[in-house]
Amino acid sequence: MKPMFTVHAGEYLTGLQIEKRFRKFHVWVPAKDTGVDLLVTNPAKQKQVGLQVKFSKDFLSPDNAPTFHKGLRACGWWTLNRDKIKKSMADFWVFVLYSFDDRNVQFLIIPPAMLLRTLKRIHGNTKTFNVYFWVTSKNKCWEARDLNRSDQSLIAVHQYSNPSRDVTRFLNDWSTLKRRLS
């Protein structure tokens, strides 16, 4: 039996965050799956924004070195289809990274065209992208898939630099969503 109504953890956390930050906006769950998981509206301005929400459990396991635990806040993993990103009807894709160690939630809010451009620059024009977004304790966010152990360690100690993989500008940046709705 197919459930009639389900909201996954990422959708719930995203909706909660939006309602906390923007009291005048409304968050809706579409009745039909069209690739938009949440619809955010501003009734006063009659504007709306569609969100595709992706959730990942925290992949920062106890087996990781202590350096990683000290330097990284959350590590998420997603498998994304290039065509779905390209044809997305959502205005933004929201990647929700939940850290079980400190119950901290990080959000990466990125327009699908920018997401696709970033992933193609890093991984080439493949059909499927395996993506690791890592958030550091100093509020940087990196796409860390396929990095060697040395580069991963540099991320954890805040010494890594690679503009192609730096997605920090989208980390917890709710201002673009607010601008679109204002």
C-alpha positions as CSV (number, residue, x, y, z in Angstrom):
1,M,0.0,0.0,0.0
2,K,1.3,3.4,-1.0
3,P,1.2,5.9,1.8
4,M,-1.2,8.8,1.2
5,F,0.9,11.4,2.9
6,T,4.5,11.3,3.9
7,V,7.1,14.0,4.7
8,H,10.7,13.0,5.1
9,A,13.0,14.4,7.7
10,G,14.7,16.8,5.4
11,E,11.3,18.3,4.3
12,Y,10.2,18.6,7.9
13,L,13.5,20.3,9.0
14,T,13.4,22.7,6.0
15,G,9.8,23.7,6.6
16,L,10.5,24.2,10.3
17,Q,13.5,26.4,9.5
18,I,11.6,28.5,7.0
19,E,8.7,29.0,9.4
20,K,11.1,30.0,12.2
21,R,13.0,32.5,10.0
22,F,10.2,33.9,8.0
23,R,7.0,34.1,10.0
24,K,5.0,35.7,7.2
25,F,5.8,32.9,4.6
26,H,3.7,29.8,4.4
27,V,5.1,26.3,3.7
28,W,3.0,23.8,1.7
29,V,3.4,20.2,0.7
30,P,2.2,19.6,-2.9
31,A,-0.4,16.8,-3.3
32,K,1.4,15.5,-6.4
33,D,5.0,14.6,-6.9
34,T,6.3,17.0,-9.6
35,G,9.8,17.3,-8.3
36,V,8.8,20.1,-6.0
37,D,8.8,18.9,-2.4
38,L,7.8,22.1,-0.7
39,L,6.1,25.2,-1.9
40,V,6.9,28.4,0.0
41,T,4.5,31.4,-0.5
42,N,4.4,35.0,0.5
43,P,0.6,35.8,0.6
44,A,1.2,39.5,0.9
45,K,3.3,39.7,-2.3
46,Q,1.5,36.8,-4.1
47,K,4.9,35.1,-4.8
48,Q,6.0,31.5,-4.5
49,V,9.1,29.4,-4.6
50,G,9.4,25.7,-5.2
51,L,12.0,23.6,-3.3
52,Q,13.4,20.2,-4.0
53,V,14.7,18.8,-0.7
54,K,17.4,16.2,-0.3
55,F,18.2,14.8,3.1
56,S,21.2,12.7,4.2
57,K,22.1,11.1,7.4
58,D,25.5,12.2,8.8
59,F,28.3,10.2,7.3
60,L,30.8,11.4,9.9
61,S,31.1,8.1,11.6
62,P,32.8,7.3,14.9
63,D,35.4,5.4,12.8
64,N,36.7,8.7,11.4
65,A,39.9,10.1,12.8
66,P,39.5,12.6,15.7
67,T,40.7,15.4,13.4
68,F,37.7,14.8,11.2
69,H,35.3,15.0,14.2
70,K,36.9,18.2,15.5
71,G,37.0,19.9,12.1
72,L,33.8,18.7,10.4
73,R,30.2,19.6,11.5
74,A,28.4,17.3,9.1
75,C,29.0,15.1,6.0
76,G,26.2,14.1,3.6
77,W,26.1,11.8,0.6
78,W,23.7,11.9,-2.3
79,T,23.4,10.3,-5.7
80,L,21.9,12.8,-8.1
81,N,20.7,12.3,-11.7
82,R,22.0,15.0,-14.1
83,D,18.7,15.0,-16.2
84,K,16.6,15.5,-13.1
85,I,18.6,18.5,-12.0
86,K,18.5,19.9,-15.6
87,K,14.8,19.5,-15.9
88,S,14.0,20.4,-12.3
89,M,10.9,22.6,-11.8
90,A,12.1,23.7,-8.4
91,D,13.6,27.1,-7.9
92,F,16.1,25.8,-5.4
93,W,17.5,22.5,-4.3
94,V,18.0,22.3,-0.5
95,F,20.5,19.8,0.8
96,V,19.8,19.1,4.5
97,L,22.8,17.9,6.6
98,Y,21.9,16.8,10.1
99,S,24.7,16.2,12.5
100,F,23.8,13.5,15.0
101,D,26.7,14.4,17.3
102,D,25.5,17.9,18.2
103,R,22.0,17.8,16.6
104,N,22.9,20.6,14.4
105,V,21.2,21.2,11.0
106,Q,23.0,22.8,8.0
107,F,21.2,23.7,4.8
108,L,22.8,24.1,1.3
109,I,20.3,26.2,-0.8
110,I,21.3,26.2,-4.4
111,P,19.5,26.9,-7.7
112,P,19.4,23.7,-9.9
113,A,21.3,25.4,-12.8
114,M,24.1,26.4,-10.5
115,L,24.1,23.0,-8.9
116,L,24.5,21.3,-12.3
117,R,27.2,23.7,-13.4
118,T,29.2,23.1,-10.2
119,L,28.9,19.3,-10.4
120,K,29.8,19.2,-14.1
121,R,32.9,21.3,-13.4
122,I,34.0,18.9,-10.7
123,H,32.9,15.5,-12.1
124,G,32.4,16.0,-15.8
125,N,29.3,15.4,-17.8
126,T,28.2,12.1,-16.3
127,K,24.7,10.8,-16.0
128,T,24.9,10.3,-12.3
129,F,26.7,12.4,-9.7
130,N,27.8,10.9,-6.3
131,V,28.1,14.0,-4.1
132,Y,29.7,14.5,-0.7
133,F,28.9,17.8,0.9
134,W,31.1,18.4,3.9
135,V,30.4,21.3,6.3
136,T,33.3,22.3,8.5
137,S,33.2,23.6,12.1
138,K,34.3,27.0,10.6
139,N,31.2,27.2,8.4
140,K,32.8,26.3,5.0
141,C,31.1,23.8,2.7
142,W,33.0,21.6,0.2
143,E,32.1,19.0,-2.4
144,A,34.5,16.3,-1.2
145,R,33.7,13.3,-3.4
146,D,36.7,11.7,-5.1
147,L,39.2,13.8,-3.0
148,N,42.2,11.9,-1.8
149,R,42.7,11.3,2.0
150,S,45.3,14.2,2.1
151,D,42.8,16.7,0.7
152,Q,40.0,15.4,3.0
153,S,42.4,16.0,5.9
154,L,43.1,19.5,4.7
155,I,39.3,20.2,4.7
156,A,39.1,18.9,8.3
157,V,41.9,21.2,9.5
158,H,40.6,24.2,7.5
159,Q,43.5,24.4,5.1
160,Y,42.0,23.2,1.9
161,S,41.5,25.5,-1.1
162,N,39.8,24.8,-4.4
163,P,37.3,27.3,-5.7
164,S,35.6,24.7,-7.9
165,R,34.6,22.6,-4.9
166,D,33.8,25.5,-2.6
167,V,30.0,25.8,-2.2
168,T,30.1,27.8,1.0
169,R,28.2,30.7,-0.5
170,F,25.1,28.5,-0.6
171,L,25.5,27.3,3.0
172,N,22.6,28.5,5.2
173,D,22.0,31.3,2.7
174,W,18.3,31.9,3.0
175,S,18.7,35.4,1.6
176,T,18.1,34.4,-2.0
177,L,14.8,32.6,-1.1
178,K,13.8,35.7,0.9
179,R,14.6,38.0,-2.1
180,R,12.6,35.9,-4.5
181,L,9.6,36.0,-2.1
182,S,9.8,39.8,-1.2
